[in-house]
Amino acid sequence: MASACMFACLSCSKDDNRKPNVIYILMDDMGYGDLQCYGQKKIETPHIDRLRETGMRFTQHYTGSPVSAPARCVLLTGVHSGHAQIRANDEMPERGAVNSHDSMFVHPQLEGQFPLKAGTMTIGRMMQSAGYRTGCFGKWGLGYPGSDGTPNKQGFDEFFGYNCQRQAHTYYPPFLWKNEERIYLDNKVLDPHLTKLDVDADPYAEDSYAKYTQKVYANDTIFGGLLQFVNQNKERPFFLMWTTPLPHVSLQAPERWVKYYVDKFGDEDPYTGEKGYMPCRYPHATYAAMISYFDEQVGRLVEVLKQNGIYDNTVIIFTSDNGPTFNGGSDSPWFDSGGPFKSEYGWGKCFVHEGGIRVPAIVSWPGQICAGSETDHISSFQDVMPTLADIAGVACPPTDGISFLPVLKGDLDNQKEHEYLYWEYPDPNIGLQAVRWGKWKGILTDIRKGNKTMQLYDLENDLQELQDLAAEYPEIVDKLQHYMDISHKSPENPKFDF
């Protein structure tokens, strides 16, 4: 339930003719338990925690998919993964050497993922129609350069960052994209999946890893562009999507933050690249450093909003695109990144268990949301579009979502609820579906292998989904199967079908 103090905030709203700015912050592969305000004990996140202290914490918010591109598609279009154009990461290998970073450097058409269609109604386009200046800074992943799916063709006036998810596997890339133009950085091309330790290198020596730290850390550059966008648009309403690639592996962070956590955690065994991505001398310290570095940037953004006198009229939504990962030297169980959910391989990213799809979500809006409040309202990425439509005062296009603005305002009597939530992930090897209906969670796995037997869990009593109750409640299984059947619409891209 929402905090009782929320009702007092109904009288806190201020008359202001200017529409509120909206900043949507999307982290990448950060688990439900990776923030202090969600129970994290090892990583320090004081600035994000401050957003929670001044706003509302969601305990039952879900991503649209357990992996990157489809989660972003659900978010941007407001339709769940059974209806979405993009339902998996499709690198489109039929184009050629799409996994070669050398080839991508020479041939931009090899970058990027399967694109959104021309004219797709996205959040960006909707906010433009409401009079907002729109910007996206960070990682895109919804259309290769030159396609109809690039940010500037999908509702964003400005874009700066990585077009391609594979390019974002290194934080020292040779280039970024500013709108439709490559901006070259003073970094060499290093393939994050092929650049290994030298054969004779001592894995415990710091200088063995020197080649992985280059001159320009992309997140510094992206953040600079983001602040410029805020400063240039302080006199008009703006919608800013900050889609940072952090803390997605490879493990790379500024030295001062890595040193801070080495001092805090002590020495540790190195990660030498055996699970993909670049080696790292201090994997635990670096993962923590990536999150604290970004937390510091969040604090800086809030400071700039206050300096410009627009903080009180800005909605900040903070979340993650899916659960924690299992590769590249990350160690989700060591950090307890899943929080109350299991986070090892098979339970976090790429899977539809709670650890893979339930994500932290914080909304801050001074004077409109009661400080320090909390809600257990069940919501998902498809709800963001109708919520922003209500905030911006514009009609929402058809979606699968429900606005959660009443929850934010404390108007619980007028908050609609989902009958159920649905996910599908056509992983090329297994194939997954899931339904959340009240306390019940149904999961169908190994679909591509012919499995038709659903797992059933009672989330009120089994958050880790360890006790399969399908045999005891066949009528519930039948109901959830019905929801799965009516929620799946065959996709145009055959790679996304089961």
FENGI-V61977 format. One record per helix or strand of 3 or more residues. SS is the DSSP state (A for helix, B for strand). FROM is the first residue (numbers start at 0). TO is the last residue. If there is no record, write none. Layout:
ss:SS from:FROM to:TO
ss:SS from:FROM to:TO
//
This chain:
ss:A from:3 to:10
ss:B from:20 to:26
ss:A from:35 to:37
ss:A from:45 to:53
ss:B from:55 to:61
ss:A from:67 to:76
ss:A from:92 to:94
ss:A from:100 to:105
ss:A from:107 to:109
ss:A from:122 to:128
ss:B from:132 to:138
ss:A from:150 to:152
ss:B from:157 to:161
ss:A from:166 to:168
ss:B from:174 to:177
ss:B from:180 to:183
ss:A from:205 to:211
ss:A from:217 to:231
ss:B from:237 to:242
ss:A from:254 to:264
ss:A from:282 to:306
ss:A from:310 to:312
ss:B from:313 to:319
ss:A from:331 to:334
ss:A from:353 to:356
ss:B from:357 to:363
ss:B from:372 to:374
ss:A from:381 to:391
ss:A from:404 to:408
ss:A from:411 to:413
ss:B from:420 to:424
ss:B from:431 to:436
ss:B from:439 to:443
ss:A from:446 to:448
ss:B from:454 to:457
ss:A from:473 to:486
ss:A from:493 to:495
//
